[in-house]
Amino acid sequence: MLENNLENAEKPDQLIIYGGTGKAARNWEAFHRIVDSLMSLRDDETLIVQSGKPVAVFKTHRDAPRVLIANAHLVPKWSNWETFHELEALGLTMYGQMTAGGWSYIGSQGIVQGTYETFAACARKHFGGSLKGRLVLTGGMGGMGGAQPLAVKMNEGVCLDVEVEEARIRRRVANKYCDRLVSDLDEALEMALAAKSAGTALSIGLVGNCAEVHPELVRRGIRPDVVTDQTSAHDPLGGYIPKGLTVESAAELRTRDPQEYLQRSRESIAIHVRAMLDFLRAGSVVFDYGNNIRGQAQEAGVADAFAFQGFVPLYIRPLFAEGRGPFRWVAVTGDSNDIIKTDSVVLREFPKDETLARWIRLAEKFLPWEGLPARVCWLGYGERAQFGRAINRMVASGELSGPIVITRDHLDAGSVASPYRETEGMRDRSDAIADWPILNALLNTAAGADLVAVHNGGGVGIGYSTHAGALVVCDGTEDADRRIGRVLTTDPGMGVVRHADAGYPEAVRFAKDHDIRMPSLE
């Protein structure tokens, strides 16, 4: 799984997987020491990894995690990008993003499915269930944003995705996540508006800077139906490129004068968000897609940056209330037939879930394999354990060629505290309470997950979130079956509990209907 991160990395030579500077290991020496430790690790030992560096192996027991990871944690008073960069320069920490530092990144499919679900929910809420004949304007085509063009197309819409780095668009076109690469705004608009008028699904990657393109679209009176963004605005130094700079000149300025770079970056983010606010006032559906662009813009002086909401309170929270979230599985043998077989099992196990069935059919049609063959779909409490055990039985019987790893995004029902994203606008005002992801990690450790990771800052930047990930291996054994049953119950169960505790009626009902014992509700 660690090596698969690199197989899907944006900058594998630098160990950067996605999301600006999200890394899998602190440096190459640490990477090789991690690999050596894993190769010699016994079944009753646990490897401890501190911000991408292996620091110890302890004798534990067979049901304990094989790996425990903590990334980028700073004492709260010092939990900011400036202090982080100082400590990173000293070689003491690294930014793990979410699945990058938790060894669970599976390429763009991991975010395609969540993005598909989000745009589908947006279409249901605003456009009668489809984006057909609708234009979606967005930015960013990196490890996260690169999923947007395909997700919009899968929802029958037209996507215009603005990305400053042409190589990123070329990569998305090559792997069929995007249809067209265009360098001229007029040409891109002609294509997009023609497809919108014809009701044809189309995705366009436009080489450009959002802080330049978006204001020009406002000036021309173009009103997209939907506007969002997935540039790496959460990291204004390492992830966002100011207007007027090429990728190369940005890299030079970032090294030569980081303070000047930060100032110019935040100025551009402010322009970018002001254009999004102009679209909002013109009648577009505008939402923050979890990259903290509103927070950065507010710091840069945009007083009404939070006039538009984030995607979780708008579209995702009702799913979280049922412990539903991005469930992933990976064929570690590399045999893609194993994933196709498990696709059939998903359809068999949950025959009444038409949204799930439609996703599986679309995934098989549109999504290429990236690195190890993998699949992702949104499953809830009860469903995850049911499906996980079914996979383990298939491994045991020899129906699958070898082990399957089950994991998930850190963006899940009960694994993250992020006031500008997953926990924005909580019913009981508990947005910033970070106990929940820590409890999630502790509980998954007790339940016997094979890997547990806890990170600071993923998705929105250092100091703005705490989140946890988990991984279990289906190797066909009875021991694995017990661990799978426990972990795939406790993990989504924490999502139900977190939302029930916050007073969401649907979560309270769900907890009672599924016999999740909550003393606070008894």
C-alpha positions as CSV (number, residue, x, y, z in Angstrom):
1,M,0.0,0.0,0.0
2,L,2.9,2.4,0.7
3,E,4.5,1.6,-2.7
4,N,1.1,2.0,-4.4
5,N,1.0,5.5,-3.0
6,L,4.1,6.2,-5.0
7,E,2.8,4.5,-8.0
8,N,0.0,7.1,-8.1
9,A,2.1,10.0,-6.9
10,E,2.2,13.5,-8.5
11,K,5.9,13.9,-7.7
12,P,7.2,10.4,-6.8
13,D,10.8,11.5,-6.8
14,Q,10.0,13.8,-3.9
15,L,7.7,11.4,-2.2
16,I,4.8,13.9,-2.7
17,I,1.6,12.0,-3.4
18,Y,-1.0,14.8,-3.8
19,G,-2.6,17.9,-2.2
20,G,0.3,20.3,-2.6
21,T,3.0,18.7,-0.5
22,G,1.3,15.6,1.0
23,K,3.9,12.9,1.4
24,A,4.1,9.2,2.1
25,A,7.4,9.3,4.0
26,R,9.6,12.1,5.4
27,N,12.5,11.4,3.1
28,W,14.0,8.6,1.1
29,E,16.1,7.3,4.0
30,A,13.0,7.1,6.1
31,F,11.1,5.4,3.3
32,H,13.7,2.7,2.9
33,R,13.8,2.1,6.7
34,I,10.0,1.8,6.8
35,V,10.2,-0.8,4.0
36,D,13.0,-2.7,5.7
37,S,11.0,-2.7,9.0
38,L,7.8,-3.9,7.4
39,M,9.7,-6.7,5.6
40,S,11.0,-8.1,9.0
41,L,8.0,-7.2,11.1
42,R,6.6,-10.2,13.1
43,D,2.9,-10.9,13.6
44,D,3.0,-9.8,17.2
45,E,5.0,-6.6,16.6
46,T,3.9,-3.0,15.9
47,L,5.9,-0.4,13.9
48,I,5.6,3.2,15.1
49,V,5.9,5.9,12.5
50,Q,6.3,9.6,13.6
51,S,5.6,12.0,10.7
52,G,6.9,9.7,8.1
53,K,9.9,8.4,10.0
54,P,10.0,4.9,11.5
55,V,11.0,5.3,15.2
56,A,10.4,2.0,17.0
57,V,9.2,-1.5,16.8
58,F,7.4,-2.9,19.9
59,K,6.2,-6.3,20.8
60,T,2.4,-6.1,21.1
61,H,0.1,-9.0,20.1
62,R,-1.4,-10.6,17.0
63,D,-4.6,-8.5,17.1
64,A,-2.7,-5.2,17.5
65,P,-2.1,-2.9,14.5
66,R,1.0,-3.7,12.5
67,V,1.6,0.0,12.0
68,L,0.6,3.1,14.0
69,I,1.2,6.5,12.3
70,A,1.0,10.1,13.6
71,N,1.6,12.9,11.1
72,A,2.2,16.7,11.4
73,H,0.8,17.1,14.9
74,L,1.8,20.3,16.7
75,V,0.7,21.5,20.1
76,P,-2.3,23.7,19.3
77,K,-0.8,27.0,20.1
78,W,1.9,26.3,17.6
79,S,-0.2,24.5,15.0
80,N,0.2,26.8,12.0
81,W,1.9,26.7,8.6
82,E,4.7,29.0,9.7
83,T,5.8,26.8,12.6
84,F,5.3,23.7,10.6
85,H,7.6,24.9,7.8
86,E,10.3,25.8,10.4
87,L,10.1,22.3,11.8
88,E,9.9,20.7,8.4
89,A,13.1,22.6,7.4
90,L,14.8,21.0,10.4
91,G,13.8,17.6,9.2
92,L,11.5,17.0,12.1
93,T,8.1,16.5,10.5
94,M,6.2,16.2,7.2
95,Y,2.7,17.0,5.9
96,G,0.8,13.7,5.4
97,Q,-2.3,15.2,3.8
98,M,-5.0,12.5,4.4
99,T,-4.4,9.1,2.6
100,A,-0.9,10.1,1.4
101,G,0.7,9.8,4.9
102,G,-1.7,6.9,5.8
103,W,-0.7,4.8,2.8
104,S,-4.2,4.5,1.5
105,Y,-4.2,6.6,-1.6
106,I,-5.5,4.7,-4.7
107,G,-5.2,7.4,-7.4
108,S,-7.9,9.6,-8.6
109,Q,-10.7,7.0,-8.3
110,G,-10.7,7.5,-4.6
111,I,-11.9,11.1,-5.0
112,V,-13.9,10.5,-8.2
113,Q,-16.5,8.6,-6.3
114,G,-16.9,11.2,-3.5
115,T,-16.9,13.9,-6.1
116,Y,-19.5,12.0,-8.2
117,E,-21.7,11.6,-5.0
118,T,-21.3,15.4,-4.3
119,F,-22.2,16.5,-7.8
120,A,-25.1,14.0,-7.9
121,A,-26.4,15.4,-4.6
122,C,-26.0,19.0,-6.0
123,A,-27.9,17.9,-9.2
124,R,-30.7,16.4,-7.1
125,K,-31.0,19.5,-4.9
126,H,-30.9,22.1,-7.7
127,F,-31.4,20.6,-11.1
128,G,-33.9,17.8,-10.9
129,G,-31.3,15.0,-10.6
130,S,-28.9,15.5,-13.5
131,L,-26.3,18.0,-14.6
132,K,-27.3,17.6,-18.2
133,G,-27.3,20.9,-19.9
134,R,-25.4,22.5,-17.0
135,L,-21.9,24.1,-16.9
136,V,-19.7,23.5,-13.9
137,L,-16.7,25.9,-13.5
138,T,-13.9,24.8,-11.2
139,G,-10.2,24.9,-10.7
140,G,-7.4,22.5,-10.0
141,M,-6.5,19.2,-11.6
142,G,-4.0,17.7,-9.2
143,G,-4.4,14.5,-7.2
144,M,-7.8,15.6,-5.8
145,G,-9.1,18.1,-8.3
146,G,-8.3,15.9,-11.3
147,A,-11.3,13.8,-10.4
148,Q,-13.7,16.7,-11.1
149,P,-14.0,16.6,-14.9
150,L,-14.9,12.9,-14.9
151,A,-17.3,13.2,-12.0
152,V,-19.1,16.0,-13.7
153,K,-19.3,14.0,-17.0
154,M,-20.6,11.0,-15.1
155,N,-23.4,13.2,-13.9
156,E,-24.1,14.2,-17.6
157,G,-22.7,17.8,-17.2
158,V,-20.1,20.0,-18.9
159,C,-17.0,20.7,-16.8
160,L,-14.6,23.6,-17.4
161,D,-11.6,23.0,-15.1
162,V,-8.9,25.7,-14.9
163,E,-5.4,24.4,-14.1
164,V,-2.2,26.4,-14.3
165,E,0.1,23.3,-14.8
166,E,-0.4,21.9,-18.3
167,A,1.2,18.6,-17.4
168,R,-1.5,17.9,-14.9
169,I,-4.2,18.3,-17.6
170,R,-2.2,16.1,-20.0
171,R,-2.1,13.4,-17.4
172,R,-5.8,13.5,-16.9
173,V,-6.5,13.4,-20.6
174,A,-4.1,10.5,-21.0
175,N,-5.9,8.5,-18.3
176,K,-9.4,9.5,-19.7
177,Y,-10.4,11.6,-16.6
178,C,-10.7,14.6,-18.9
179,D,-11.8,14.9,-22.6
180,R,-9.9,17.9,-23.9
181,L,-6.9,20.1,-23.2
182,V,-7.3,23.7,-24.3
183,S,-5.0,26.6,-23.9
184,D,-7.2,29.4,-25.2
185,L,-10.2,30.7,-23.2
186,D,-12.3,31.6,-26.2
187,E,-11.9,28.1,-27.6
188,A,-12.7,26.5,-24.3
189,L,-15.8,28.7,-23.9
190,E,-17.0,27.9,-27.4
191,M,-16.7,24.1,-26.7
192,A,-18.3,24.3,-23.3
193,L,-21.3,26.5,-24.3
194,A,-21.9,24.4,-27.4
195,A,-21.9,21.2,-25.3
196,K,-24.2,22.8,-22.7
197,S,-26.6,23.9,-25.3
198,A,-26.7,20.4,-26.9
199,G,-27.0,18.6,-23.5
200,T,-23.8,16.7,-24.3
201,A,-21.5,15.6,-21.4
202,L,-18.0,17.0,-21.9
203,S,-15.0,17.8,-19.8
204,I,-12.4,20.5,-20.7
205,G,-9.1,21.3,-19.0
206,L,-8.2,24.9,-19.6
207,V,-4.5,25.9,-19.1
208,G,-4.8,29.1,-17.0
209,N,-4.9,30.6,-13.6
210,C,-8.2,30.9,-11.8
211,A,-7.3,34.4,-10.5
212,E,-7.1,35.5,-14.1
213,V,-9.7,33.3,-15.8
214,H,-12.6,33.7,-13.3
215,P,-12.7,37.5,-13.2
216,E,-12.6,37.5,-17.1
217,L,-15.6,35.2,-17.2
218,V,-17.4,37.6,-14.8
219,R,-16.5,40.5,-17.0
220,R,-17.9,38.7,-20.0
221,G,-21.1,38.0,-18.2
222,I,-20.7,34.2,-18.3
223,R,-22.8,32.6,-15.6
224,P,-21.9,28.9,-14.9
225,D,-24.6,26.8,-13.3
226,V,-22.2,25.5,-10.6
227,V,-19.0,27.0,-9.4
228,T,-16.5,25.3,-7.0
229,D,-12.8,24.8,-6.6
230,Q,-10.2,22.1,-5.8
231,T,-6.9,24.0,-6.2
232,S,-4.5,23.4,-3.3
233,A,-5.5,26.8,-1.7
234,H,-5.2,25.2,1.7
235,D,-1.4,25.4,1.3
236,P,-0.7,28.9,-0.2
237,L,3.0,28.4,-0.2
238,G,3.4,24.8,-1.5
239,G,0.1,24.3,-3.4
240,Y,-1.3,27.5,-4.9
241,I,0.4,29.4,-7.8
242,P,-0.2,33.2,-7.8
243,K,-1.5,34.9,-11.0
244,G,1.2,36.1,-13.4
245,L,3.6,33.2,-12.6
246,T,4.4,30.1,-14.5
247,V,5.0,26.8,-12.7
248,E,8.8,27.4,-13.1
249,S,8.8,31.0,-12.0
250,A,6.6,30.1,-9.1
251,A,9.1,27.4,-8.0
252,E,11.9,30.0,-8.2
253,L,10.1,32.6,-6.1
254,R,8.9,30.1,-3.6
255,T,12.5,29.1,-2.9
256,R,14.0,32.6,-3.1
257,D,11.5,34.6,-1.2
258,P,8.7,32.5,0.5
259,Q,7.2,35.6,2.3
260,E,6.8,37.4,-1.0
261,Y,5.3,34.2,-2.5
262,L,2.8,33.9,0.3
263,Q,1.7,37.5,0.0
264,R,1.2,37.1,-3.8
265,S,-0.6,33.8,-3.4
266,R,-3.1,35.1,-0.8
267,E,-3.7,38.2,-3.0
268,S,-4.6,35.8,-5.9
269,I,-6.8,33.7,-3.7
270,A,-8.7,36.8,-2.7
271,I,-9.3,37.7,-6.4
272,H,-10.3,34.1,-7.1
273,V,-12.9,34.1,-4.2
274,R,-14.2,37.5,-5.1
275,A,-15.0,36.1,-8.6
276,M,-16.7,33.2,-7.0
277,L,-18.8,35.6,-4.9
278,D,-19.7,37.5,-8.1
279,F,-20.9,34.2,-9.6
280,L,-23.0,33.6,-6.5
281,R,-24.6,37.0,-6.7
282,A,-25.3,36.3,-10.4
283,G,-27.3,33.2,-9.5
284,S,-24.7,30.4,-9.8
285,V,-24.8,27.5,-7.3
286,V,-21.4,28.1,-5.5
287,F,-19.8,25.9,-2.8
288,D,-16.5,25.4,-1.1
289,Y,-15.1,21.9,-1.9
290,G,-13.0,21.6,1.3
291,N,-9.7,23.3,0.4
292,N,-10.0,26.1,2.8
293,I,-10.1,28.7,0.0
294,R,-12.6,30.8,2.0
295,G,-10.4,30.8,5.1
296,Q,-7.4,31.9,3.1
297,A,-9.4,34.6,1.3
298,Q,-10.7,35.9,4.6
299,E,-7.2,36.2,5.9
300,A,-6.4,38.2,2.8
301,G,-9.2,40.7,3.5
302,V,-12.3,39.2,1.8
303,A,-14.8,40.0,4.5
304,D,-17.7,38.0,3.0
305,A,-15.6,35.0,2.0
306,F,-18.0,32.6,3.8
307,A,-21.1,33.9,2.0
308,F,-21.2,30.5,0.3
309,Q,-21.2,27.2,2.2
310,G,-19.1,24.1,2.2
311,F,-20.1,20.9,0.4
312,V,-20.5,18.7,3.5
313,P,-23.4,20.7,5.2
314,L,-24.9,21.2,1.8
315,Y,-24.8,17.7,0.4
316,I,-23.0,15.0,2.4
317,R,-24.0,15.3,6.1
318,P,-27.2,13.2,5.8
319,L,-25.1,10.3,4.6
320,F,-22.6,10.7,7.5
321,A,-25.5,10.4,9.9
322,E,-25.9,6.8,8.8
323,G,-22.1,6.1,9.0
324,R,-22.0,6.2,5.2
325,G,-18.7,7.2,3.5
326,P,-16.0,6.3,1.1
327,F,-15.2,2.6,1.5
328,R,-12.2,1.3,-0.6
329,W,-10.7,-2.1,-1.3
330,V,-7.5,-2.9,-3.1
331,A,-6.2,-6.1,-4.8
332,V,-2.7,-6.3,-3.5
333,T,-1.8,-9.1,-6.0
334,G,-2.4,-6.7,-8.9
335,D,-5.1,-9.0,-10.4
336,S,-7.8,-6.7,-11.7
337,N,-10.2,-9.7,-12.1
338,D,-10.4,-9.8,-8.3
339,I,-11.9,-6.3,-8.3
340,I,-14.4,-7.2,-11.1
341,K,-15.5,-10.2,-9.0
342,T,-16.0,-8.1,-5.9
343,D,-18.0,-5.6,-7.9
344,S,-20.4,-8.4,-8.6
345,V,-20.5,-9.2,-4.9
346,V,-21.4,-5.6,-4.0
347,L,-24.3,-5.7,-6.5
348,R,-25.4,-9.0,-5.0
349,E,-25.1,-8.0,-1.4
350,F,-27.0,-4.7,-1.7
351,P,-29.5,-5.2,-4.5
352,K,-31.9,-2.4,-3.5
353,D,-29.2,0.4,-3.6
354,E,-29.6,1.8,-7.1
355,T,-27.2,4.7,-6.5
356,L,-24.5,2.1,-5.6
357,A,-25.3,-0.1,-8.6
358,R,-25.2,2.9,-11.0
359,W,-21.8,3.9,-9.6
360,I,-20.3,0.4,-10.0
361,R,-21.5,0.2,-13.6
362,L,-20.1,3.7,-14.4
363,A,-16.8,2.9,-12.6
364,E,-16.3,-0.2,-14.7
365,K,-17.0,1.8,-17.9
366,F,-15.0,5.0,-17.2
367,L,-12.3,4.4,-14.6
368,P,-8.8,3.1,-15.6
369,W,-6.7,1.1,-13.2
370,E,-4.1,3.2,-11.5
371,G,-1.4,1.3,-9.7
372,L,-3.0,-1.7,-7.9
373,P,-6.5,-2.4,-9.0
374,A,-9.0,-0.9,-6.6
375,R,-12.6,0.1,-6.1
376,V,-14.4,2.6,-4.0
377,C,-18.1,3.0,-3.1
378,W,-20.0,4.6,-0.3
379,L,-21.2,2.0,2.2
380,G,-22.7,2.6,5.7
381,Y,-22.9,1.1,9.1
382,G,-23.6,-2.6,8.9
383,E,-22.9,-2.8,5.2
384,R,-19.2,-2.4,5.5
385,A,-18.8,-5.4,7.9
386,Q,-21.1,-7.5,5.8
387,F,-19.1,-6.8,2.6
388,G,-15.7,-7.1,4.3
389,R,-16.5,-10.5,5.6
390,A,-17.8,-11.6,2.2
391,I,-14.5,-10.5,0.7
392,N,-12.5,-12.4,3.3
393,R,-14.5,-15.6,2.6
394,M,-13.7,-15.2,-1.1
395,V,-10.0,-15.0,-0.3
396,A,-10.3,-18.1,1.9
397,S,-12.1,-20.1,-0.7
398,G,-9.5,-19.2,-3.4
399,E,-12.1,-17.4,-5.5
400,L,-9.8,-14.4,-5.3
401,S,-6.2,-14.7,-6.2
402,G,-4.9,-13.2,-2.9
403,P,-5.4,-10.8,-0.1
404,I,-7.6,-7.7,-0.4
405,V,-6.9,-4.5,1.6
406,I,-9.9,-2.6,2.9
407,T,-9.4,1.1,3.7
408,R,-11.1,4.4,3.3
409,D,-10.6,8.1,2.8
410,H,-9.9,10.1,6.0
411,L,-12.9,12.2,4.9
412,D,-15.5,9.9,6.6
413,A,-18.5,10.0,8.9
414,G,-16.7,9.8,12.3
415,S,-13.0,10.2,11.5
416,V,-12.4,14.0,11.1
417,A,-12.8,17.3,12.8
418,S,-12.6,20.1,10.2
419,P,-14.6,23.3,10.9
420,Y,-14.2,24.5,7.3
421,R,-15.1,21.2,5.8
422,E,-16.5,17.9,7.3
423,T,-17.7,19.5,10.6
424,E,-18.7,22.9,9.2
425,G,-21.9,24.2,10.8
426,M,-22.5,21.2,13.2
427,R,-26.0,21.3,14.8
428,D,-24.6,21.6,18.3
429,R,-21.8,24.1,17.4
430,S,-19.2,21.3,18.0
431,D,-17.4,22.1,14.7
432,A,-13.9,22.4,16.3
433,I,-14.1,19.5,18.8
434,A,-11.2,17.2,17.8
435,D,-11.9,14.4,20.3
436,W,-13.8,12.5,17.7
437,P,-11.1,11.5,15.2
438,I,-8.8,10.7,18.1
439,L,-11.4,8.5,19.7
440,N,-12.0,6.9,16.2
441,A,-8.3,6.0,16.0
442,L,-8.1,4.7,19.5
443,L,-11.2,2.6,19.0
444,N,-10.0,1.2,15.7
445,T,-6.7,0.3,17.4
446,A,-8.6,-1.6,20.1
447,A,-10.7,-3.3,17.5
448,G,-7.6,-4.6,15.7
449,A,-7.1,-2.6,12.5
450,D,-3.9,-3.5,10.7
451,L,-2.9,0.2,10.3
452,V,-4.2,3.3,12.1
453,A,-3.1,6.8,11.2
454,V,-3.9,10.2,12.8
455,H,-3.0,13.4,11.0
456,N,-3.1,17.2,11.4
457,G,-4.2,19.5,8.6
458,G,-5.2,17.2,5.7
459,G,-7.4,18.8,3.1
460,V,-7.5,22.3,4.6
461,G,-4.0,22.9,6.0
462,I,-2.0,22.7,9.2
463,G,-4.1,23.7,12.3
464,Y,-7.4,23.5,10.5
465,S,-8.3,19.8,11.0
466,T,-7.5,16.5,12.8
467,H,-8.4,13.2,11.1
468,A,-7.8,9.5,11.2
469,G,-7.5,6.6,8.8
470,A,-7.6,2.8,9.1
471,L,-6.7,-0.3,7.1
472,V,-7.6,-3.9,7.5
473,V,-6.2,-6.9,5.5
474,C,-8.5,-9.7,4.2
475,D,-6.2,-12.6,4.1
476,G,-8.9,-15.3,4.4
477,T,-8.1,-16.3,8.0
478,E,-10.5,-16.6,10.9
479,D,-8.4,-14.1,12.8
480,A,-8.8,-11.6,10.0
481,D,-12.6,-12.3,9.9
482,R,-12.9,-11.3,13.5
483,R,-10.8,-8.1,13.1
484,I,-12.7,-7.2,9.9
485,G,-16.0,-7.6,11.7
486,R,-15.0,-5.4,14.6
487,V,-13.2,-2.6,12.7
488,L,-15.8,-2.3,10.0
489,T,-18.4,-1.9,12.8
490,T,-16.5,0.4,15.1
491,D,-15.2,2.7,12.4
492,P,-18.6,3.7,10.7
493,G,-20.3,3.3,14.1
494,M,-18.3,6.3,15.4
495,G,-19.8,8.3,12.5
496,V,-23.3,7.5,13.7
497,V,-22.4,8.3,17.3
498,R,-20.7,11.5,16.5
499,H,-23.7,12.9,14.6
500,A,-26.2,11.4,17.1
501,D,-24.3,13.1,19.9
502,A,-24.6,16.4,18.0
503,G,-28.3,16.1,17.9
504,Y,-29.1,15.0,14.3
505,P,-32.5,13.3,14.6
506,E,-31.7,10.9,11.7
507,A,-28.5,9.8,13.4
508,V,-30.3,9.4,16.8
509,R,-33.0,7.2,15.1
510,F,-30.3,5.2,13.2
511,A,-28.4,4.5,16.4
512,K,-31.5,3.2,18.2
513,D,-32.7,1.2,15.2
514,H,-29.3,-0.5,15.0
515,D,-28.7,-1.1,18.7
516,I,-25.7,1.2,19.0
517,R,-25.5,1.7,22.7
518,M,-25.2,5.4,23.6
519,P,-25.5,6.1,27.4
520,S,-26.2,9.8,26.6
521,L,-29.4,8.7,24.8
522,E,-30.5,6.1,27.3
